[in-house]
Amino acid sequence: MAERAARGRRVVLVFARAPVPGRVKTRLVPALGAAGAARVHRALVRRTLAVAARIPGARLELWCDGGPPHPFLRREAARVGARVRVQRGPDLGARMDHALRQALRRRPRPAAVLVGTDCPMLDASHLEAAFRALERGGDGVLGPAADGGYVLVGLRRPCGALFRGIPWGTGEVLATTRRAAAAVGVRLRELPPRADLDRPEDWAALSPDLRRRLLGGILSA
């Protein structure tokens, strides 16, 4: 019953890059090497898609960064029944805004949650909480990251102001986004924070077992 009620009214957008050594997880290269960082990226993409696929009745889309989607991304999308899309826009903010606008143009308008693939602790309950926050009247929802960014953003209607003038890749992303929302009267609800995996110190903070599973590509949802 819950799945039928949710079908068509929820969309999960996963943003992912092709797992090319030297082009992904570059801040982890000093600790893991280019090949090791790419293996970790693959594991995170696979896990994020598996987590997103557990949301009942949700439409799942994998938005690939530039060019024809990499074969790995196509395979992982097919594994969970995700539609493959290509990101459009000159910077990350423009690409996120475009993807959310595409999702939110459907009728009846769904709730849309966009998530990256940098958070090994993301789980289905976190995504479910994001959708509940939107369905209970929030204009938008953020899942803060411990490093000052965010692991997910959700909206009920497009809001380009949230994605313009944001210092992406810095510790000011979350604070700047909050100010942008307040300036245009958007009510953002926030979830409990999660830790991203971007830097060698993030890697060192993980348990040995989790590091082993990430490097082996066997991180389960």
C-alpha positions, 0 to 999 in steps of 0.5 A: 500500500505504501509503495503504491501511494509513493509511486510517481511522487518520489524521485531520487537523483544520484550524481556520480562521476565515471570511475577513472583513476586520477579523476575521482577521489583525487584528495584520497590519492596521497593515501590510496593511490589513483587506482585505490581511490577509484576502487573506493569511488566504485564501491561508494557509487554501487552502495549509494545506488543500492541504498536509493533503490530501497526507497519504496516506489521511488523513481531512481535516476543516475545522473552521470558527469559529462560525456557518454555514461561510463560502462560501469555507471550503465551497468550499476544503473541497470542493476537497480533499474535506474534511468541514466541521465547526463548532467548539464551545466557549467558548474556543479550548482547549475548541474544540480539545479538542472537535474532537480528542475527536470525531476520536478517538472512532472505532474503531479509534482513529486518530491525530489531528493538529490544525493552524491556518492561521497557518504559511506554512512548514508542509509535508506532511513536517511533518504526516507527522512528527507522525503518525509520532511518534504511531504510534511510541508518543508520547502526543502531539506538538507542532509548536512555533512560533517565537513561543512557541505551536505550529502543530500538536498531535496526540494518540492519546487525548483529554487535556483537561488540555492545553487548560485554563488555557492563555494563548492568544495569548501567548508562554507557550502552549508552555511552559504546555502542556508543564507541563500534559502533565507534570502528567498524565503525557502524553509529548509529542514535539516537532517542529522549530519553524516560524514563524507569521505573525501580526505585522507583524514576521513579515510583514517577515521573509518574502521579497518573493516570498513576500509577493507570493504571499500577497497574490495568493492563489497560495501553493502547497503 
